[in-house]
């Protein structure tokens, strides 16, 4: 079903500009021009994502939902990524292997907040898992969004699989995988880099590392010996860079550079995105607001100072999404929960007939 820094970023965050040679007759990807209208659209998507996440936290605290985990603090780069995705179904389009902090990506692509509220509450109307999974665990077949798993970083090793298919298919479609800094220390991340760089078999994969300096409740500085996680790609001869992920404009340009390289060179790229984690790891740690840089507030100050928008106009965006979310919650709390007879639905594949209930073996 199609769904209706604990630390300030370093001042020397840089973007490495890739060079590529166009092949005669090959398809080209031309990203949107980041004009004033698109800058305002970016803000709209960032607010859409933040307002949705804050509603999810309120649902958890008022008994309308259960376990919350999400991505407040990743709206800047996530919204930029969502607007740059080559959206569609099949190998000609991008495949997305996301983690559970990727709500901004999916919402920027056009997903509706009400569907995320449905998954938070666990209703049968949840289009991503029919009330069977944690919130922000998306699965959208028409958009090539591979099911998000609760186990961290397994998605890194899945991405070379779809990228291998895209390498054989040709075109500009690539596989995009997102994860966190803690998970980048796991073997799946290194295996993904290895499988993406076999001589003569390089793969079009964009690997994103959201560096928020924490792995659940553990400070990254106590576990990893470098803040520049993207440099781990040097050992695999993968082009890499880092960017201030609290800056949507810098993130946009970094993503354009990276995607241009992956789409046209058909080789992997690793991009580290330095960002904040504003409400902790999940509801298990209280989901309280942390005193870290807020990408939405920083961007709004920039839009006002550059005369792109007024404070009143930006507030209207918040009012719009908060009102829509309040109305959505009123709908969601009236919708049914999965029933006993639903337990075996969408579990086994039934061939051409699709999914259906299966009698358990005696």
KOLFI-755928 format. One record per residue (C-alpha): residue in one letter; x, y, z. Coordinates in pm, whole numbers, padded with zeros to 5 digits, always signed. Layout:
aXYZ...
This chain:
x+00000+00000+00000x+00132+00343-00088x+00135+00553+00230x-00132+00841+00167x+02645+01739+01868x+02677+01716+02199x+02958+01922+02045x+02950+02210+01802x+03046+02100+01453x+03404+02171+01361x+03457+02491+01171x+03661+02310+00906x+03382+02079+00794x+03450+02037+00426x+03305+01890+00115x+03535+01718-00131x+03439+01801-00487x+03444+01490-00703x+03547+01496-01066x+03384+01265-01316x+03389+01220-01691x+03061+01197-01873x+03015+00901-02107x+02877+00990-02447x+02509+00903-02469x+02479+00803-02101x+02187+00937-01896x+02264+01238-01682x+02117+01343-01349x+02040+01714-01323x+01958+01808-00962x+01709+02087-00885x+01842+02440-00862x+01858+02553-00501x+01673+02881-00554x+01470+03081-00303x+01156+02873-00355x+01344+02551-00293x+01508+02694+00018x+01161+02765+00157x+01048+02417+00056x+01342+02277+00250x+01227+02467+00557x+00873+02340+00512x+00995+01978+00500x+01220+02029+00802x+00930+02164+01007x+00705+01884+00880x+00956+01629+01011x+01024+01802+01345x+00656+01861+01418x+00583+01496+01339x+00855+01370+01572x+00741+01596+01855x+00386+01468+01810x+00515+01110+01834x+00683+01195+02164x+00358+01348+02294x+00173+01033+02189x+00417+00823+02389x+00374+01042+02698x-00006+01050+02680x-00059+00679+02624x-00151+00704+02255x+00169+00525+02155x+00432+00306+02305x+00803+00295+02229x+00939+00598+02043x+01262+00623+01850x+01323+00885+01585x+01535+01151+01424x+01497+01501+01575x+01822+01675+01483x+01859+01508+01143x+01599+01718+00959x+01846+01937+00769x+02035+01671+00580x+01740+01431+00582x+01505+01676+00411x+01771+01764+00155x+01825+01396+00081x+01454+01329+00048x+01418+01605-00211x+01715+01472-00410x+01612+01107-00426x+01533+00968-00771x+01198+00834-00653x+01027+00540-00816x+01006+00163-00833x+01262-00076-00979x+01636-00068-01058x+01618+00251-01267x+01541+00445-00947x+01718+00486-00614x+01692+00218-00347x+01687+00343+00011x+01820+00140+00303x+01729+00365+00594x+01762+00355+00971x+01504+00449+01231x+01614+00815+01240x+01520+00874+00877x+01171+01019+00912x+01281+01349+00753x+01392+01162+00440x+01063+00981+00395x+00849+01284+00479x+01044+01502+00232x+00980+01237-00032x+00608+01289+00016x+00496+01050+00288x+00209+01170+00507x+00260+01231+00880x-00066+01051+00965x+00086+00723+00850x+00375+00760+01094x+00127+00832+01372x-00052+00511+01276x+00265+00309+01316x+00336+00479+01649x-00006+00377+01779x+00013+00033+01617x-00314+00047+01424x-00411-00191+01147x-00411+00112+00913x-00032+00149+00951x+00080+00119+00586x+00440+00029+00670x+00394-00272+00898x+00021-00306+00976x+00086-00230+01341x+00365-00486+01372x+00681-00277+01410x+00830+00016+01598x+00759+00366+01476x+00981+00502+01195x+01038+00153+01056x+00933+00226+00702x+00869-00008+00411x+00745+00151+00087x+00772-00074-00216x+00660+00184-00477x+00949+00409-00366x+01214+00136-00330x+01232+00193+00046x+01355-00139+00181x+01200-00238+00519x+01382-00073+00808x+01506-00322+01068x+01541-00266+01446x+01885-00429+01439x+02134-00152+01376x+02356-00120+01070x+02250-00440+00894x+02124-00204+00624x+02484-00116+00527x+02542-00469+00403x+02206-00487+00228x+02284-00185+00009x+02552-00353-00209x+02290-00613-00303x+02053-00366-00468x+02351-00169-00604x+02482-00484-00772x+02151-00517-00953x+02165-00149-01051x+02519-00187-01182x+02396-00457-01418x+02087-00258-01510x+02269+00068-01592x+02123+00416-01575x+02158+00665-01289x+01978+00481-01010x+02189+00417-00701x+02153+00264-00356x+02150+00503-00061x+02212+00377+00291x+02193+00575+00615x+02322+00482+00958x+02478+00615+01275x+02830+00673+01400x+02820+00384+01649x+02708+00139+01385x+02987+00247+01153x+03221+00057+01389x+03041-00268+01311x+03152-00530+01063x+02854-00474+00833x+02984-00127+00749x+03329-00258+00654x+03181-00548+00458x+02969-00301+00266x+03277-00099+00170x+03460-00416+00072x+03180-00551-00148x+03133-00209-00309x+03497-00180-00422x+03589-00514-00577x+03813-00439-00879x+03598-00427-01188x+03284-00467-00978x+03254-00129-00809x+02900-00046-00702x+02688+00275-00703x+02634+00309-00328x+02608+00630-00123x+02688+00549+00242x+02582+00816+00492x+02705+00827+00853x+02505+01051+01086x+02765+01154+01343x+02582+01269+01657x+02855+01154+01898x+02648+00889+02072x+02568+00520+02044x+02252+00478+02254x+02388+00618+02586x+02761+00573+02518x+02973+00869+02412x+03150+00799+02085x+03466+00960+02221x+03499+00670+02466x+03475+00408+02193x+03618+00546+01869x+03955+00711+01825x+03861+00957+01551x+03569+01194+01488x+03638+01173+01114x+03464+00843+01049x+03446+00907+00676x+03823+00864+00655x+03780+00494+00720x+03681+00479+00356x+04037+00574+00258x+04149+00217+00320x+03906+00102+00052x+03996+00387-00185x+03643+00521-00162x+03589+00891-00220x+03463+01047+00101x+03382+01375+00277x+03209+01525+00578x+02960+01808+00610x+02782+02012+00877x+02453+01824+00887x+02289+02104+01089x+02317+02325+00779x+02061+02224+00512x+02232+02434+00243x+02574+02279+00303x+02408+01937+00324x+02229+01995-00006x+02549+02077-00189x+02738+01789-00027x+02467+01545-00127x+02456+01681-00483x+02832+01631-00510x+02814+01280-00371x+02513+01172-00575x+02659+01315-00895x+02967+01100-00840x+02779+00781-00751x+02522+00817-01030x+02770+00885-01308x+03091+00714-01199x+02896+00413-01069x+03128+00391-00768x+03071+00421-00392x+03096+00735-00181x+03100+00780+00197x+02963+01103+00348x+02980+01183+00720x+02704+01416+00835x+02771+01591+01167x+02438+01650+01339x+02260+01675+01673x+02050+01424+01867x+01795+01651+02029x+01574+01409+02224x+01815+01137+02322x+01823+00783+02190x+01458+00689+02240x+01174+00691+02491x+01376+00441+02697x+01600+00733+02797x+01308+00970+02857x+01302+01151+02522x+01392+01477+02695x+01524+01774+02500x+01904+01808+02494x+02087+02141+02480x+02240+02091+02137x+02233+02300+01818x+01889+02285+01653x+01910+02275+01274x+01558+02414+01227x+01616+02716+01453x+01954+02785+01294x+01805+02769+00945x+01518+02999+01037x+01762+03263+01166x+01944+03239+00835x+01629+03271+00627x+01527+03581+00822x+01873+03743+00812x+01895+03688+00437x+01543+03829+00379x+01416+03502+00235x+01127+03489+00483x+00989+03677+00780x+00943+03543+01132x+00566+03557+01082x+00583+03354+00759x+00798+03087+00924x+00560+03064+01219x+00274+02999+00979x+00458+02690+00857x+00471+02557+01213x+00105+02641+01266x+00010+02454+00949x+00188+02129+01036x+00092+02135+01404x-00275+02179+01310x-00258+01899+01054x-00093+01669+01306x-00351+01745+01573x-00627+01660+01327x-00442+01344+01223x-00415+01225+01584x-00791+01263+01630x-00838+01027+01336x-00571+00776+01436x-00699+00720+01791x-01033+00606+01646x-00881+00350+01411x-00878-00023+01496x-00588-00227+01624x-00485-00554+01454x-00717-00841+01543x-00631-01201+01622x-00715-01312+01271x-00455-01073+01130x-00159-01243+01297x-00068-01464+01001x-00135-01205+00731x+00160-01054+00542x+00398-01316+00676x+00436-01568+00391x+00455-01486+00024x+00174-01649-00170x+00314-01620-00524x+00116-01433-00785x-00181-01413-00552x+00015-01199-00306x+00015-01229+00071x-00258-01404+00262x-00336-01601+00575x-00167-01939+00606x-00281-02222+00827x-00008-02313+01078x+00137-02661+01057x+00013-02904+01321
